[in-house]
Amino acid sequence: MPKHGAVVGDVEIVSLSDGHLEFETGSFFPNVPAEAWSDYRNGLTPEGRILMNVGSFVVRSDEQTVLIDTGLGTGDHGLEHSSSGKLIKDIASVGITTGEIDLVVLTHLHLDHIGWNLIRDDDVYRPTFSNAKYYVPKADWDLFTSPAGLRRFTTIKHQVAPLEPLGIMEFIEGRQQITETLSAWPTPGHTPGHTSFLVSSAGENAVILGDAAHVPAQAHHVEWSPAPDRDPALSHASRRELFDWAERENAVVASGHFPKPGFGRFELADGRRVWRPM
């Protein structure tokens, strides 16, 4: 396996990071009792908090170079115990320039997935990835760019809404092919338009989760839905369907929030589905 990624058929998936987030277990998973974490202490910080990578992935093939999610970006996001703003340097560290990105594909529109979409100079917006088309889930666009959405989610004003007048945006609606090897798999619940992505090449498969899951414990506890889930029951159903498929197909699983670099597989062990890092 390459140092920074995984190979699926003729496609390379490169793991990148913009920083990290930390959350108290009880605030992020308010319906999960404290004792349920006893089997998962090795995935927590010494203080007992959940440590999440803020991950993105480049899917690179002969046809196109695709960036999935763009991190938190720079500035103060009001999140305690967090760091961000590293994505562009991380892209350069693996020998990719921002101009080489052909497509930017967003799993959903929460602030830790859109932060490097655009650069603003004196109220003039320009794409960070200058040659890219941006793919946005339509159901998320409708929610987050509504008047109420723009009031609540201020980052949308600067990192999503300006994509439309720039003429560089395409919508994702349902299951659709993005490139020859990359396709969209709707996994709603976390947000209305939340989308995971399948990579299929030469008989091999991978799935890029987005926020279909946040911690490896959800491999078994698919019923655990975090506080940011807009529809917890739907999120649970989406996660179960996707994870069942990934386990059955022995697919590579790429998670931006699991410990770096975020590659592994779902396997059965003693009657429980577990996450096996690669």
N, C-alpha and C positions, 0 to 999 in steps of 0.2 A: 504494500500500500504506500502511495506517496506520502511524504512527511506531513503535508497539510490536508490530505483528503483521501477519497476512496475512488476506485475505478469500477464502473458499472458498464460492462460491455465495452463499447468504444467511447464512453463518456467519462470524463473526470469531474468529480464533485469536490470543490475546494472549500474548506471551512475557514471562515473569517470571524473576527470579533470586534465589536465596537466598545466593549467594556463589560461591566457586570452590574447586577442588582442584588440586593439582599432584602428579604422580607421575614417578618415574624410568622411562624407557622400558623398561629391562630388567627392572624389577620388575613393572610393570603388564602388559607383554607379554613374558613370559619366554621364549617360543619364537620370538620375532622377532629375527633377528640385528641387531646395531647398524647394519650397513651398509645395511639395508633402509630405514632412516629418512632416507637421504640425499636422497631426492626430496621429503621432507615437513618439512624443517627450518623452513620458514616457519610451520608450525603448532606449533612448540615455543617455550618460553621462551628467553631469552638463555642460560640455564644448561643448556639442552637437555632440560628436563623437559616432560612433557605437561601442558598447561593445559586444565582442564575447567571449563566452567560448571556450576553446580548449578541446573539450570533446571526450571521448571514452566510449564504452559500453562493459560490459561483459554480454554475453548471456549464462545463466547457466541452464542446465537441467540434468536429470539423466544420459544422454548419454555422454555429453562432455561439457567442459567449453571453450567458444570462446571469444576472445578479438577482438573487432572491432575498428581499428585505434590505433595508438600509440603516438599521440601528437607531440609536437615540440622537446622534449628532452632537453638536456642541451646545454650550450654554447650561444654565441652571434649570433643571426640570422639576425641581421640588421633590426629588426622591432621595430619601436618606440612605446612607451606606451604598452609594452607587458611584460608578465612574463611566465615562463615555467619551466619544470623540475620536476613537482610535481607528475607525474603519478604513479611512483613506490610506493611512500609513500601512495598515495591515494588507490592503489590496496591493500596494506597491511592493511589500515585502515578499509576495509570492510571484512577482514579475508580471503583474497586470497593471495597465494604466486605465484611468477612468474613461479615456476615449475609446478603449477597446471593448467596452461593454455595449452590446447590441440591444439588449432588452433588460429592463428593470421590472421584476415581477413581484408584486406585493401580496403577502398572504392575507393581510387585513390592515386596518388603518389605525391601530393603536400607536401611541407616540414612539414606542421603542422599536418600531418596524419601518418608520418613514423619515427618520431624522436627517438623512443625507440626500433626500430627493432633490432638493433645490438649494441654490445659493442666492442670497439677496444682497444686491449692491444698490444703495440709495433707492430702495423700493422697486428696483428692477430685478425680476427673477430670471435666473437662468439655470438650466439643468446641471447638476453636478456631473452627470454622466452625459457628456455633450452630444454623443451620437446615438443615444438610446431612445427607444420607444418605452413608455411606461405602461404596464398592465395593472389595472385596479379592479378589484371585485365590485361589480355594479351595485349590489345590495348595500355594501359598506359606503360607497360613494353617496347613495341616496340618503342614508342615515346621517353620515358625518358632515356632509355639506349642506344639510338642511339648516334653516335659520337657528333652530335649537341646537343642532350639532355644532355649528360654528361658534355659538356662544359658549358651549360647554368644553369643546375640544379645541383650544386656541391654536395648537400646533397645526391643525388642518388648514388654517388660513395661510400659513407660510410654506407648508411642505406638501400639500395635496391640491387645494383649490386652484392655485396658479397653473397646474399642469394643463387644464382645459384650454384657457386662452392661448397657451403656447403651441397647441395643436400637436402634442406629442403623446397623447394618452389614448389607450384602448381599454375597453371594458372586458372583464371576465364575467361570463354568465353561464353557470352550470358547468357540466363536464365539457371541456373543449381542448383541442390540441393547440399548444402554444408554438412548439417547434416539432420537428420530426421525432424527437426523443423526449420531449417534455410535455406533460398534459396536466390539466387542472382537475382536481378531485374536490368538490365542495364538501366542507366539513363545518357546517354552520353550528352556531350555539355560543361559541366564544364571542363572536360578532355575527350579524346576519349573513354577511358575505364571506366569512372566513373560509379560506381555501388552502388545502394542502396540495403538493405537487408530486406527480409520479415521474420518474426517469426510467425509461425502458429502452434497452439497447442490447442487441445480440443475445436475446433470450434471458437477460438478467434485469432485475428490477430494484429500484430504490424509491423511498418515499421521503419527502421533506415535509416535516410535520407542521411547521409554523407553530401556532399555539394550540394545536389539538391536544398537546400535553405540555406541562411545565417542569415536571420532576419525574425521575425514573420510577418512583413508587406507583405512578399511574399505569404502568405496564400491567400490574395486577389489579390495582384499585381504579378501574376505569370509571367508577362511580364518583370519584373525587373530582369535584368541579370547583375551581377557584373563584374568589370574590369577583374578579373582572368578567366572568362569564355572564353574558346578557341573558342567555336561556340555558340554565344548568342541565335540564333534562335533555334538551336537544344536543348540547355539547357532549353529554354522556353517551348518547346514542351514536353520534358521529365518531367519537373516539373508539367505541367498541367495534363498530364496523371496520374502521380503518386498521385498527390493531389486529383484529381477527384476520384480515386479509394479509397484512404484513407478516404475521406469524406463519400463516398457511403457505405463503409464497417464499418464505425465507428471504424476504427483501432486506436490503440494507436500509436502515432507518437513520435519518439525519435530523437531529433536533438542535435548534439554535439556543434552547434554554437548558438542555442537559449539560453536564460537565464537558468542557472542551476536549477534543474537537467535535464531539457530539455524534459520532458514528457508532452504530451497533446493530444488534438484531434482537427481536423478541423470541424467547425460547421458553419451553416448559421445563420446570424444575420442581420436583416434589408436588406436582399438581397445581403449581402456580406459574403464571406467566411472569417472566423476569426480563429485565434489560441486561443484555450482555454487551458491554463496550467492545469495540474492535481495537 
